[in-house]
Amino acid sequence: SILLLDESKKRLINCTAPSLPEYYIKKLDNMEIGEKVGSCGAAVFLKERVIVDDISTHENWKYAKNLASKANLHACWSQPIFSSLGEVLGSFAIYYDKPKKPSEYDLHLIEDLASITGIAIEKNNYQLKEEQYIAHRKKQELLLMHKSKQSMMGEMLENIAHQWRQPLSVISTCATGILINKECGIHNEENEKEILETININAQYLSNTINDFRDFFMSKGEKVLYDIND
């Protein structure tokens, strides 16, 4: 079985145990580490290999020996898995269906397997962090783009307001002038015609301004020659 330390560094999470019964794997999952917690919990806690050649008699297994017996597990050797920086990542364990002591070859084997597993885990963790970093960077870029768009819209609205203030002021002044003349009983057809033409000219200017800004947003990306004076 391969168990991994969780973020709290206090519990082991099941990574893989293809040969073990499902009910046994569920008991392993989320197991708290400790000096005398089975083979794996102790190996990770002590940061050293723990060899239990007979589960039925070992003090580390006194609370779980019946579960192990039910799964026909009678020996368990556990090697802590280390990162390249010497941090404990989890445990690599080998179980046997009978009591068994490791040979010199067995000890080298479990150590090598744990080392290979550590490389794979560290590579996987690196890839996950890289993916998280890329996702975070994309999120930040989208946020920055959104803020940039908001800023552009704010500037655009300010520009539109600037373009509209003077003609609106002219239209308001003209309309007010006609009202005052009406209230005062003053009637000058020529003057009123001139005022209405002024209102119309400024209204047309406002309409053209809308079209100009609409064309800006709906640009097709075509190159257009223009005179800066215009």
Salt bridges, closest charged atoms under 4 A:
GLU32 OE1 - ARG11 NH2 3.62
GLU59 OE2 - LYS36 NZ 3.04
GLU104 OE2 - HIS108 NE2 3.62
GLU111 OE1 - ARG49 NH2 3.09
GLU158 OE2 - ARG165 NH2 3.94
GLU192 OE2 - HIS187 ND1 3.52
